[in-house]
């Protein structure tokens, strides 16, 4: 009997996963324990092994697609077994029955009487290419040029045309293999978003039924649209240098927009496109003719008048890059927002004299099997201090407060896609060398996206260190459900007062962020005093 395979919950914070790679394809035999896919969660890319056996009958999401927890991603069963009933309650409508969906759409457009005569592109083996939405404000696009003509063979990644929007000239990709059977409008003509601009399919296919069902954009409308837009542009920004009406000038929407921003009258520009139509490059290369040469003005000016300063024209371009939010960043945003707006934060800062710690670290590293960092010393000191101040090692549970008797210290680590917090468990009982080796191992796994759920779950307190980046002091958002977090700054060489004299010293500032529901100000202050004492006298950590 066929069985569905669902998106597993691979971490405590995971709400959806992305299929990074499929290791099996439809028709493959799958045994229990076989690697089926790699799934990107909010914290790592993890292997997904099958707990079922059978033939892979169905794959839902493609590589790179996100799927919610418990959604169907595959079906296993016997070869040839009917599994459609298993998808009826889970798969999106487009995946369940594409043929039925197309029929329903045809009935809605043509009515019950004409549905029998409706022909879909899929039935003809064709792909209809429509004017894409290339910007958030785009309503229509102008074909700047066609890169292929009817009868040409094209590939799915070919750019078949260049389209001018109100913001840029962009390429339109075919996303289909075949012969270019139809071109809906000529270069220089406009089409509304989602209007048919081309059809690709097998050579010799009769596409008349498709054109009869959904006509190409009306050419008569293309000449009127720019006029309305240009009239608005002239009204919004009149130009004193010319009284001619820009609305009578043939120009692309993008060219009009640039001309308006630069304060250029389109009537002064000679167009280089077909029929004298003005395009983007014509506006950008246009140089206004000065009403009077600079030399004449200088000669006419009184001898006592200061010489006028001529500033060069500089035109900048606003640009930015956007990329989809990955699973890790989505979860970081959600959890930090929940923490900041749920837990009432307050912060306490203290300065620590690091002279003894620096000397002790140098001596420790002479004999330690692993190089110990200042952060390792802080992690160890935090764990010891928490044993003396259990209120800081607590978490809010809604109707109760949990006081943790163990010290699991989360160590915040920056990775390319965000922030991970692996946990050094029972840190108070581990040596500095042990902590150092563990943190280094976590760092390597984090960069390689090899951390497992057991590595980042169960912290009772978090340490975030930006000292290596030269940050003097900062505050952090609590890593829920912890009750506190320590922000560690850089060690600074500053003058300090010792025994009534100003002498060179080394100082490090640390800031304790507290959830006021579980940690009071006096409690947090007492914890910091203990921590300060331990770091300033690190020999106590070795006892």
C-alpha positions as CSV (number, residue, x, y, z in Angstrom):
1,X,0.0,0.0,0.0
2,X,1.3,3.5,-0.9
3,X,2.5,5.7,1.9
4,X,3.1,9.4,2.0
5,X,6.4,10.9,3.1
6,X,6.0,14.2,4.9
7,X,8.4,17.1,5.6
8,X,9.9,16.2,9.0
9,X,10.5,18.7,11.9
10,X,14.3,18.6,12.2
11,X,14.7,21.3,14.8
12,X,12.7,22.8,17.7
13,X,12.3,26.1,15.8
14,X,11.7,24.7,12.3
15,X,8.4,25.7,10.7
16,X,9.3,24.8,7.0
17,X,12.1,23.3,5.1
18,X,13.7,23.8,1.7
19,X,14.6,20.8,-0.5
20,X,18.3,21.4,-1.1
21,X,18.7,18.3,-3.2
22,X,16.9,15.1,-4.1
23,X,19.0,11.9,-4.0
24,X,16.3,9.7,-5.5
25,X,14.0,10.2,-8.5
26,X,10.6,8.9,-9.4
27,X,10.8,5.2,-10.1
28,X,13.8,4.5,-7.9
29,X,13.6,1.7,-5.2
30,X,14.0,3.1,-1.7
31,X,15.0,1.1,1.3
32,X,14.7,2.0,5.0
33,X,17.7,4.1,5.9
34,X,18.4,5.3,2.4
35,X,19.3,9.0,1.9
36,X,16.4,10.5,0.0
37,X,17.0,14.2,0.1
38,X,19.0,17.0,1.7
39,X,16.8,19.5,3.6
40,X,17.8,23.1,4.5
41,X,16.3,24.0,7.9
42,X,16.6,27.4,9.7
43,X,19.9,26.3,11.2
44,X,21.6,23.7,8.9
45,X,21.4,21.5,5.8
46,X,20.6,18.0,7.0
47,X,20.3,14.6,5.4
48,X,16.8,13.1,5.3
49,X,16.7,9.3,5.5
50,X,13.7,7.2,4.6
51,X,12.0,5.2,7.4
52,X,9.8,3.5,4.7
53,X,10.4,1.1,1.9
54,X,9.0,1.0,-1.6
55,X,9.2,2.5,-5.1
56,X,9.3,6.4,-5.3
57,X,6.0,7.1,-7.0
58,X,5.8,10.9,-6.6
59,X,7.9,13.9,-5.7
60,X,6.1,17.1,-4.8
61,X,8.4,20.0,-4.2
62,X,11.3,20.7,-6.6
63,X,14.8,21.5,-5.4
64,X,14.9,25.0,-3.9
65,X,11.2,25.0,-2.9
66,X,10.1,25.6,0.7
67,X,7.6,23.2,2.2
68,X,5.7,23.5,5.5
69,X,6.2,20.9,8.3
70,X,4.1,17.8,7.8
71,X,3.3,18.6,4.1
72,X,3.5,15.7,1.7
73,X,6.8,15.8,-0.2
74,X,6.8,12.3,-1.7
75,X,4.9,9.0,-2.0
76,X,6.3,5.5,-1.7
77,X,4.5,2.3,-2.9
78,X,4.4,-0.5,-5.4
79,X,5.2,0.3,-9.0
80,X,2.1,1.4,-10.9
81,X,0.0,1.8,-7.8
82,X,-2.6,4.6,-7.8
83,X,-1.7,7.2,-5.2
84,X,-3.8,10.2,-6.2
85,X,-6.2,9.7,-3.3
86,X,-3.3,10.3,-0.9
87,X,-2.6,13.7,-2.3
88,X,-6.2,15.0,-2.3
89,X,-6.0,16.3,1.3
90,X,-2.4,17.7,1.2
91,X,-1.1,18.7,-2.3
92,X,-1.8,22.2,-3.6
93,X,-4.5,22.4,-6.2
94,X,-2.1,23.0,-9.0
95,X,-0.3,19.7,-8.0
96,X,-3.4,17.6,-7.5
97,X,-4.9,17.7,-10.9
98,X,-3.6,20.2,-13.4
99,X,-5.9,19.0,-16.2
100,X,-9.0,19.5,-14.1
101,X,-7.8,23.0,-13.0
102,X,-7.3,24.1,-16.6
103,X,-10.8,22.8,-17.5
104,X,-12.3,24.7,-14.6
105,X,-10.6,27.9,-15.7
106,X,-11.8,27.4,-19.3
107,X,-15.3,26.9,-18.1
108,X,-15.2,30.1,-16.0
109,X,-14.0,32.1,-19.0
110,X,-16.0,30.6,-21.8
111,X,-19.0,29.2,-19.9
112,X,-20.4,25.6,-19.9
113,X,-21.5,25.7,-23.5
114,X,-18.1,26.5,-24.9
115,X,-15.9,24.5,-22.5
116,X,-15.9,21.5,-24.9
117,X,-14.3,23.6,-27.6
118,X,-11.6,25.1,-25.3
119,X,-8.0,24.2,-26.2
120,X,-5.2,24.6,-23.7
121,X,-1.6,25.2,-24.6
122,X,-0.6,21.9,-23.0
123,X,-2.9,20.0,-25.3
124,X,-1.0,21.5,-28.3
125,X,2.4,21.1,-26.6
126,X,2.9,24.8,-26.6
127,X,4.0,27.4,-24.1
128,X,2.3,30.8,-24.0
129,X,4.7,33.7,-23.1
130,X,3.0,36.7,-21.5
131,X,4.3,40.1,-20.6
132,X,5.9,39.6,-17.2
133,X,5.6,41.8,-14.2
134,X,9.2,43.2,-14.1
135,X,8.7,45.9,-11.4
136,X,6.3,46.6,-8.5
137,X,4.9,49.6,-10.4
138,X,4.8,48.1,-13.9
139,X,1.4,48.1,-15.7
140,X,2.7,47.6,-19.3
141,X,6.0,46.9,-21.1
142,X,7.4,48.0,-24.4
143,X,9.2,45.6,-26.7
144,X,12.6,47.3,-27.2
145,X,13.7,44.6,-29.5
146,X,13.1,40.9,-30.4
147,X,16.2,38.7,-30.3
148,X,14.4,36.0,-32.4
149,X,11.9,35.9,-35.3
150,X,9.0,33.6,-36.0
151,X,10.4,30.2,-37.1
152,X,13.6,30.4,-35.1
153,X,14.5,27.5,-32.7
154,X,14.9,28.7,-29.1
155,X,16.0,27.1,-25.8
156,X,14.5,27.6,-22.4
157,X,17.2,29.9,-21.2
158,X,17.3,32.1,-24.3
159,X,16.3,35.8,-23.8
160,X,13.8,36.2,-26.6
161,X,13.2,39.9,-26.1
162,X,14.3,43.1,-24.4
163,X,11.4,44.8,-22.6
164,X,11.4,48.5,-21.4
165,X,9.4,49.0,-18.2
166,X,9.0,52.3,-16.3
167,X,12.2,51.6,-14.5
168,X,14.6,49.6,-16.7
169,X,15.2,47.6,-19.9
170,X,15.1,44.0,-19.0
171,X,15.4,40.6,-20.7
172,X,12.4,38.2,-21.1
173,X,13.4,34.6,-20.9
174,X,11.5,31.9,-22.8
175,X,11.5,29.2,-20.2
176,X,10.6,26.7,-23.0
177,X,12.3,24.8,-25.8
178,X,10.8,24.7,-29.3
179,X,10.1,26.9,-32.3
180,X,8.9,30.6,-32.0
181,X,5.5,30.2,-33.6
182,X,4.0,33.6,-32.9
183,X,5.0,37.2,-32.0
184,X,2.2,39.3,-30.7
185,X,3.5,42.8,-31.3
186,X,6.4,44.5,-33.0
187,X,9.4,46.3,-31.5
188,X,8.3,49.6,-30.1
189,X,4.8,48.5,-29.2
190,X,3.4,48.1,-25.7
191,X,1.6,45.3,-24.0
192,X,-0.1,45.1,-20.7
193,X,1.1,42.8,-18.0
194,X,-0.1,39.2,-18.6
195,X,-1.0,39.9,-22.3
196,X,0.3,37.3,-24.8
197,X,3.5,38.4,-26.5
198,X,4.7,35.1,-27.9
199,X,4.0,31.4,-28.3
200,X,6.6,28.6,-28.4
201,X,5.9,25.0,-29.5
202,X,6.6,22.3,-32.0
203,X,7.2,23.5,-35.6
204,X,4.1,23.5,-37.7
205,X,1.6,23.6,-34.8
206,X,-1.7,25.4,-35.6
207,X,-2.0,28.0,-32.8
208,X,-5.2,29.6,-34.2
209,X,-7.4,28.2,-31.4
210,X,-5.2,29.7,-28.7
211,X,-5.2,33.2,-30.4
212,X,-9.0,33.0,-30.8
213,X,-9.5,32.3,-27.1
214,X,-7.2,35.0,-25.8
215,X,-6.4,37.8,-28.3
216,X,-3.1,39.6,-28.4
217,X,-2.9,43.1,-27.0
218,X,-4.7,45.7,-29.1
219,X,-2.2,47.9,-31.0
220,X,-4.5,50.9,-30.9
221,X,-4.1,51.1,-27.1
222,X,-0.3,51.2,-27.3
223,X,-0.2,54.6,-28.8
224,X,-2.5,56.1,-26.2
225,X,-0.9,54.8,-23.1
226,X,2.4,56.8,-23.4
227,X,0.4,60.0,-24.1
228,X,-1.5,59.8,-20.8
229,X,1.7,59.1,-18.9
230,X,3.7,61.8,-20.6
231,X,1.0,64.4,-20.0
232,X,1.1,63.7,-16.3
233,X,4.9,64.0,-16.4
234,X,4.7,67.4,-18.0
235,X,2.1,68.7,-15.6
236,X,4.2,67.5,-12.6
237,X,7.5,69.0,-13.8
238,X,7.2,71.7,-16.5
239,X,10.5,72.8,-18.2
240,X,11.0,76.5,-18.8
241,X,13.5,76.0,-21.7
242,X,10.8,74.9,-24.1
243,X,7.0,75.4,-24.5
244,X,6.4,72.4,-26.7
245,X,4.2,69.6,-25.5
246,X,6.0,66.4,-24.5
247,X,2.8,64.4,-24.9
248,X,3.2,64.6,-28.7
249,X,6.7,63.2,-28.7
250,X,7.2,59.4,-29.2
251,X,9.1,58.1,-26.2
252,X,9.4,54.9,-24.1
253,X,8.0,55.1,-20.5
254,X,11.5,54.7,-19.1
255,X,12.8,57.5,-21.3
256,X,10.0,59.8,-20.1
257,X,10.7,59.0,-16.4
258,X,14.4,59.7,-16.8
259,X,13.7,63.0,-18.7
260,X,11.3,64.1,-16.0
261,X,13.9,63.4,-13.2
262,X,16.6,65.3,-15.1
263,X,14.3,68.2,-16.1
264,X,14.8,67.6,-19.8
265,X,12.2,68.5,-22.4
266,X,11.7,65.5,-24.7
267,X,11.0,67.9,-27.6
268,X,14.7,68.8,-27.5
269,X,15.9,65.2,-27.9
270,X,16.2,63.4,-31.2
271,X,15.1,59.8,-31.0
272,X,17.3,56.9,-32.3
273,X,14.7,54.1,-32.4
274,X,12.2,53.3,-35.2
275,X,10.1,56.3,-36.3
276,X,12.3,58.7,-34.2
277,X,11.1,57.2,-31.0
278,X,13.1,58.3,-27.9
279,X,14.6,55.6,-25.7
280,X,16.6,55.5,-22.5
281,X,20.1,56.0,-24.2
282,X,18.9,59.1,-26.0
283,X,17.9,60.8,-22.8
284,X,21.1,59.8,-20.9
285,X,23.4,61.0,-23.8
286,X,21.5,64.3,-24.3
287,X,23.5,67.4,-23.5
288,X,21.4,70.6,-23.2
289,X,22.6,73.5,-25.4
290,X,23.6,76.5,-23.2
291,X,21.7,79.7,-23.9
292,X,24.9,81.7,-23.8
293,X,28.6,80.6,-23.8
294,X,30.4,80.9,-20.5
295,X,33.1,83.1,-22.1
296,X,30.5,85.7,-23.3
297,X,29.0,85.9,-19.8
298,X,32.4,86.4,-18.3
299,X,33.2,89.2,-20.7
300,X,29.9,91.0,-20.2
301,X,30.2,90.9,-16.4
302,X,31.7,94.0,-14.6
303,X,35.4,93.7,-13.9
304,X,34.8,93.9,-10.1
305,X,32.3,91.1,-10.2
306,X,33.5,87.7,-9.0
307,X,33.9,85.0,-11.6
308,X,31.0,82.6,-11.7
309,X,31.7,79.0,-10.7
310,X,30.5,76.3,-13.0
311,X,29.8,73.0,-11.4
312,X,29.9,69.8,-13.5
313,X,26.7,67.9,-13.9
314,X,26.7,64.6,-12.0
315,X,23.9,62.1,-12.4
316,X,23.8,59.2,-9.9
317,X,21.9,55.9,-10.1
318,X,20.0,54.4,-7.3
319,X,20.6,50.7,-7.1
320,X,20.0,47.8,-4.6
321,X,20.1,44.1,-4.5
322,X,17.4,41.8,-3.1
323,X,17.6,38.1,-2.3
324,X,15.0,35.8,-0.8
325,X,15.1,35.3,3.0
326,X,16.5,31.9,3.8
327,X,15.2,29.6,6.5
328,X,17.8,30.5,9.1
329,X,17.2,34.3,8.7
330,X,13.4,33.8,8.9
331,X,13.7,32.0,12.2
332,X,16.2,34.4,13.6
333,X,13.9,37.3,12.8
334,X,10.9,35.5,14.3
335,X,12.5,34.4,17.5
336,X,14.4,37.6,18.3
337,X,11.2,39.6,17.6
338,X,9.3,37.3,20.0
339,X,12.0,37.7,22.6
340,X,12.4,41.5,22.4
341,X,8.7,42.2,22.4
342,X,7.7,39.5,24.9
343,X,10.5,39.6,27.5
344,X,11.0,43.0,29.3
345,X,14.8,43.6,28.8
346,X,17.1,45.6,31.0
347,X,20.9,45.9,30.9
348,X,23.7,46.1,33.3
349,X,27.3,46.9,32.3
350,X,30.6,46.5,34.3
351,X,34.3,47.0,33.5
352,X,36.7,44.1,34.2
353,X,40.4,44.5,34.7
354,X,42.0,42.0,32.3
355,X,45.7,42.4,33.3
356,X,45.7,39.1,35.4
357,X,43.6,37.3,32.8
358,X,46.1,38.2,30.1
359,X,49.0,37.0,32.1
360,X,47.2,33.8,33.1
361,X,46.2,33.0,29.6
362,X,49.8,33.3,28.3
363,X,50.9,30.9,31.0
364,X,48.0,28.4,30.4
365,X,48.7,28.3,26.6
366,X,52.3,27.3,27.3
367,X,51.1,24.0,28.6
368,X,47.5,23.6,27.4
369,X,47.0,21.0,24.6
370,X,44.5,23.5,22.9
371,X,45.0,27.2,22.7
372,X,42.7,28.9,25.1
373,X,41.0,32.2,24.2
374,X,39.6,35.0,26.4
375,X,36.1,33.9,25.3
376,X,36.8,30.4,26.7
377,X,37.8,32.0,30.0
378,X,34.6,34.1,30.0
379,X,32.4,31.0,29.3
380,X,34.0,29.1,32.2
381,X,33.7,32.0,34.5
382,X,30.0,32.5,33.6
383,X,29.3,28.8,34.2
384,X,30.9,29.0,37.7
385,X,29.1,32.2,38.6
386,X,25.7,30.8,37.5
387,X,26.1,28.0,40.1
388,X,26.3,30.8,42.8
389,X,23.4,32.8,41.3
390,X,20.8,30.3,40.1
391,X,18.2,33.1,39.6
392,X,20.2,34.2,36.6
393,X,20.3,30.7,35.3
394,X,16.5,30.6,35.0
395,X,13.7,30.9,32.4
396,X,10.1,32.2,32.3
397,X,7.6,29.4,31.8
398,X,4.4,31.4,31.9
399,X,2.8,30.2,35.2
400,X,6.1,29.2,36.8
401,X,9.9,30.0,36.8
402,X,12.4,27.2,36.0
403,X,15.6,27.4,38.0
404,X,18.2,25.3,36.1
405,X,20.7,23.5,38.3
406,X,22.9,22.6,35.3
407,X,24.9,25.2,33.3
408,X,24.6,24.8,29.5
409,X,26.2,27.9,28.0
410,X,25.2,28.9,24.4
411,X,28.0,30.5,22.4
412,X,26.7,32.8,19.7
413,X,28.6,32.3,16.4
414,X,28.2,34.4,13.2
415,X,27.9,32.4,10.0
416,X,27.3,33.5,6.4
417,X,23.5,33.3,6.6
418,X,22.9,34.4,10.1
419,X,23.6,33.4,13.7
420,X,23.9,30.0,15.4
421,X,24.2,29.3,19.1
422,X,25.7,25.8,19.8
423,X,25.7,24.8,23.5
424,X,28.7,23.9,25.7
425,X,26.9,21.5,28.2
426,X,27.9,21.4,31.9
427,X,30.5,24.0,31.3
428,X,31.2,24.5,35.0
429,X,32.7,21.1,35.3
430,X,34.9,21.3,32.1
431,X,38.5,22.5,31.9
432,X,39.4,25.5,29.8
433,X,41.1,23.3,27.3
434,X,38.0,21.1,27.0
435,X,35.8,24.2,26.5
436,X,38.2,25.6,23.9
437,X,38.3,22.4,21.9
438,X,34.5,22.1,22.0
439,X,33.9,25.7,20.8
440,X,36.4,25.3,18.0
441,X,34.7,22.1,16.8
442,X,31.3,23.9,16.9
443,X,32.7,26.8,14.9
444,X,33.9,24.4,12.1
445,X,30.6,22.6,12.0
446,X,28.6,25.9,12.0
447,X,30.5,27.2,8.9
448,X,30.0,23.9,7.1
449,X,26.3,23.8,8.1
450,X,26.9,20.4,9.8
451,X,25.5,21.3,13.3
452,X,22.8,18.9,14.5
453,X,19.7,19.8,16.6
454,X,21.4,18.3,19.7
455,X,24.3,20.8,19.3
456,X,22.1,23.9,19.6
457,X,19.2,22.9,21.9
458,X,19.0,23.2,25.7
459,X,21.0,26.3,26.6
460,X,20.4,28.0,30.0
461,X,22.5,31.1,29.4
462,X,24.1,32.7,26.3
463,X,27.5,34.5,25.7
464,X,27.8,36.8,22.7
465,X,31.3,38.1,22.0
466,X,32.0,40.9,19.4
467,X,35.4,41.8,21.0
468,X,37.3,40.3,18.1
469,X,35.6,42.9,15.9
470,X,36.8,45.8,18.0
471,X,33.4,46.5,19.5
472,X,33.9,48.3,22.9
473,X,30.4,47.4,24.3
474,X,27.0,46.5,23.0
475,X,23.7,44.9,24.1
476,X,22.1,41.7,22.9
477,X,18.6,40.3,22.6
478,X,18.0,37.4,25.0
479,X,18.1,33.9,23.4
480,X,14.7,32.7,24.5
481,X,13.9,30.8,26.7
482,X,17.1,31.8,28.6
483,X,16.6,34.4,31.3
484,X,19.8,36.4,30.5
485,X,22.6,36.9,27.9
486,X,26.1,38.3,28.3
487,X,27.5,40.7,25.7
488,X,31.4,40.8,25.7
489,X,33.3,43.7,24.3
490,X,37.0,44.1,23.2
491,X,39.9,44.4,25.6
492,X,41.1,48.1,25.5
493,X,44.4,49.5,26.6
494,X,43.3,52.5,28.7
495,X,44.7,54.5,31.7
496,X,43.3,53.2,35.0
497,X,43.7,54.3,38.6
498,X,45.5,51.8,40.8
499,X,46.7,52.6,44.4
500,X,45.9,56.2,43.8
501,X,48.1,56.5,40.6
502,X,47.1,56.6,37.0
503,X,48.8,53.6,35.2
504,X,48.3,51.8,31.9
505,X,45.7,49.1,32.1
506,X,43.6,46.6,30.1
507,X,39.9,46.8,30.5
508,X,37.0,44.7,29.0
509,X,33.4,45.8,29.3
510,X,30.6,43.2,29.6
511,X,26.9,43.9,29.5
512,X,24.3,41.6,31.1
513,X,20.9,41.6,29.3
514,X,18.2,40.3,31.7
515,X,14.6,39.2,31.4
516,X,13.0,41.3,34.2
517,X,10.3,38.7,34.7
518,X,12.9,36.3,36.3
519,X,16.0,38.5,37.0
520,X,15.9,41.6,39.2
521,X,18.4,44.4,39.0
522,X,20.1,43.5,42.3
523,X,20.3,39.8,41.3
524,X,21.9,40.7,38.0
525,X,24.4,43.1,39.7
526,X,25.4,40.4,42.2
527,X,26.0,38.0,39.3
528,X,28.2,40.5,37.5
529,X,30.3,41.1,40.6
530,X,31.0,37.4,41.0
531,X,31.8,37.1,37.3
532,X,34.2,40.2,37.5
533,X,36.0,38.6,40.5
534,X,36.5,35.3,38.7
535,X,37.8,36.8,35.4
536,X,40.1,39.2,37.3
537,X,41.5,36.3,39.3
538,X,41.4,33.4,36.8
539,X,43.4,31.1,39.1
540,X,40.1,30.5,40.9
541,X,38.7,28.9,37.7
542,X,41.4,26.2,38.0
543,X,40.8,25.3,41.6
